[in-house]
């Protein structure tokens, strides 16, 4: 898969892809799969990742990209992705009031 192809979508996927695209461009990754695997590699205790895709060719790419063969994304890119995830969660997720926990 390619994040650039998602930008033109009308719903939230396209909006999120627009925010991720500059980070992908800065990363120097040659593919979306590499970007995803390198993001996961930034978590020191993660030993494996499972790619998710609807296309066999994309699955093949995930299966041939070994976690131990890649370096993590630069720390600033990794943190920027985490910040986007927190923002998206704040924007759309329902949050319980502290007193309900």
C-alpha positions as CSV (number, residue, x, y, z in Angstrom):
1,X,0.0,0.0,0.0
2,X,0.9,3.6,-0.4
3,X,-0.1,6.4,2.0
4,X,-0.2,8.8,-1.0
5,X,-3.2,6.9,-2.5
6,X,-5.2,7.5,0.7
7,X,-4.9,11.3,0.7
8,X,-7.7,11.6,-1.9
9,X,-10.3,9.8,0.2
10,X,-13.1,11.9,1.5
11,X,-13.5,10.5,5.0
12,X,-11.3,10.5,8.0
13,X,-8.7,8.1,6.4
14,X,-7.9,10.8,3.8
15,X,-7.6,13.5,6.5
16,X,-5.3,11.4,8.6
17,X,-3.2,10.4,5.5
18,X,-2.7,14.1,4.8
19,X,-1.3,14.6,8.2
20,X,1.0,11.5,8.0
21,X,2.3,12.1,4.5
22,X,4.9,14.8,5.5
23,X,6.2,12.4,8.1
24,X,6.4,9.6,5.6
25,X,8.3,11.9,3.2
26,X,10.8,13.0,5.9
27,X,11.4,9.4,6.9
28,X,13.2,8.3,3.8
29,X,11.2,5.1,3.7
30,X,10.8,3.6,0.3
31,X,7.4,2.1,1.1
32,X,4.4,2.4,3.4
33,X,5.3,-1.1,4.7
34,X,8.8,-0.1,5.6
35,X,7.4,3.1,7.3
36,X,5.0,1.0,9.4
37,X,7.6,-1.6,10.4
38,X,10.1,1.0,11.3
39,X,7.5,2.8,13.4
40,X,6.8,-0.5,15.4
41,X,10.6,-1.0,15.8
42,X,10.6,2.3,17.8
43,X,9.0,0.4,20.7
44,X,11.9,-1.4,22.3
45,X,9.9,-4.3,23.8
46,X,8.0,-5.2,20.6
47,X,9.3,-8.4,19.1
48,X,6.9,-8.9,16.2
49,X,4.2,-7.1,14.2
50,X,1.3,-8.2,12.1
51,X,0.6,-6.3,8.9
52,X,-3.0,-5.7,7.9
53,X,-4.0,-5.5,4.2
54,X,-6.6,-6.5,1.8
55,X,-4.1,-7.1,-1.1
56,X,-2.0,-10.2,-1.5
57,X,1.0,-8.2,-2.9
58,X,0.9,-5.9,0.2
59,X,0.8,-8.9,2.5
60,X,3.8,-10.4,0.7
61,X,5.7,-7.1,1.3
62,X,4.9,-7.3,5.0
63,X,6.0,-10.9,5.2
64,X,9.4,-10.1,3.5
65,X,10.1,-7.1,5.7
66,X,11.8,-8.4,8.8
67,X,11.6,-6.4,12.0
68,X,15.2,-7.3,12.9
69,X,16.4,-6.0,9.6
70,X,15.2,-2.4,9.9
71,X,16.1,0.5,12.0
72,X,13.5,2.5,13.9
73,X,12.2,5.8,12.6
74,X,14.0,8.9,13.8
75,X,12.8,9.7,17.3
76,X,11.2,13.0,16.2
77,X,9.1,11.3,13.5
78,X,8.1,8.5,15.9
79,X,7.0,11.0,18.5
80,X,5.1,13.0,15.9
81,X,3.2,9.9,14.9
82,X,2.3,9.2,18.5
83,X,1.2,12.9,18.9
84,X,-1.1,12.5,15.9
85,X,-2.6,9.3,17.4
86,X,-3.3,11.1,20.6
87,X,-4.9,14.0,18.7
88,X,-7.0,11.7,16.7
89,X,-8.1,9.9,19.8
90,X,-9.0,13.2,21.5
91,X,-10.9,14.2,18.4
92,X,-13.1,11.1,17.9
93,X,-12.9,8.7,20.8
94,X,-15.3,8.8,23.6
95,X,-13.7,9.5,26.9
96,X,-15.1,8.4,30.3
97,X,-15.2,11.0,33.1
98,X,-12.6,10.1,35.7
99,X,-15.3,9.6,38.4
100,X,-16.8,6.8,36.3
101,X,-13.7,4.7,36.4
